[in-house]
Amino acid sequence: MPNIGGPSSQKREVLNGVIQSIVLYGAPVWKRALQRKRYRNMVDGVQRKSLLRVASAYRTVSAAVVQVVTATPPLSLLAEERKHLYETGNGHRPKIREVARERTIL
């Protein structure tokens, strides 16, 4: 059976954005905790479940594949990006955020 039930794709993307915002809140403070594999796996698991819903994918799809399909970097990299923006104090400037995202993706 196809996995097509629930809200539309746009609504799922908004919900994923909300989940990312909640998880990344305070990232400059707890980013160091992601050096431990246990905590990194916990964060990656939350993101994977969210992205599976966005992509309407089955649970057998790996985290890496669903991140590529939805064009979303891993949360551990996004946390590093947020930490960098916080430390430089330039997180409110759109151009600086754009450069930081390019740095994260590369």
URDA-V781449 format. One record per residue. N is the residue number from 0. SS is DSSP state (H for helix, E for strand, - for the rest). Layout:
N	SS
N	SS
This chain:
0	-
1	-
2	-
3	-
4	-
5	-
6	-
7	-
8	H
9	H
10	H
11	H
12	H
13	H
14	H
15	H
16	H
17	H
18	H
19	H
20	H
21	H
22	H
23	H
24	-
25	-
26	H
27	H
28	H
29	H
30	H
31	H
32	H
33	H
34	H
35	-
36	H
37	H
38	H
39	H
40	H
41	H
42	H
43	H
44	H
45	H
46	H
47	H
48	H
49	H
50	H
51	H
52	H
53	H
54	-
55	-
56	-
57	-
58	-
59	-
60	-
61	-
62	H
63	H
64	H
65	H
66	H
67	H
68	H
69	-
70	-
71	-
72	-
73	-
74	H
75	H
76	H
77	H
78	H
79	H
80	H
81	H
82	H
83	H
84	H
85	H
86	H
87	H
88	-
89	-
90	-
91	-
92	-
93	H
94	H
95	H
96	H
97	H
98	H
99	H
100	H
101	H
102	H
103	H
104	H
105	-
